[in-house]
């Protein structure tokens, strides 16, 4: 397990929103782009889920 996936996607999304507010979506998008460049399929799925959850949390605010 890598450092970035130590938390489940829902918890990571909540953490990002709490730490970065509306910028959390940009943070998750940047992380996703870096993972895609590394061709890490597990990481890509993880960050897609995190980004999706961040968007849901922000939409509910």
C-alpha positions in Angstrom: 0.0 0.0 0.0 1.3 3.4 -0.9 1.1 6.5 1.2 -1.6 8.0 -1.0 -3.9 5.1 -0.6 -3.6 4.7 3.1 -7.1 6.2 3.4 -10.2 4.9 1.7 -11.3 7.2 -1.2 -14.2 8.7 0.8 -11.9 9.6 3.8 -9.3 11.0 1.5 -11.9 13.2 -0.2 -13.2 14.4 3.1 -9.7 15.2 4.2 -8.9 17.1 1.0 -12.1 19.2 1.3 -11.4 19.9 4.9 -7.8 20.9 4.1 -8.2 22.6 0.8 -11.8 23.7 0.5 -12.9 24.2 -3.1 -9.3 23.7 -4.3 -9.6 20.0 -3.3 -11.0 19.2 -6.7 -8.0 20.7 -8.4 -5.7 18.9 -6.0 -7.4 15.5 -6.8 -7.3 16.3 -10.5 -3.5 17.0 -10.4 -2.9 13.8 -8.4 -4.9 11.9 -11.0 -2.9 13.3 -13.9 0.4 12.4 -12.2 -0.8 8.8 -11.6 -2.0 8.5 -15.2 1.4 9.6 -16.4 3.0 6.8 -14.3 0.5 4.3 -15.8 -0.6 3.1 -12.4 -4.1 1.6 -13.0 -4.8 1.1 -9.3 -3.8 4.6 -8.5 -5.9 5.9 -11.4 -9.0 4.1 -10.1 -8.4 5.4 -6.6 -8.0 9.0 -7.6 -11.0 8.9 -10.0 -13.1 7.8 -7.0 -11.5 10.5 -4.7 -12.2 13.2 -7.3 -15.7 12.0 -7.8 -16.3 12.1 -4.0 -14.8 15.5 -3.7 -17.1 16.8 -6.4 -20.1 15.3 -4.5 -19.0 16.8 -1.2 -18.5 20.2 -2.7 -21.9 20.0 -4.5 -23.6 19.4 -1.2 -22.2 22.6 0.3 
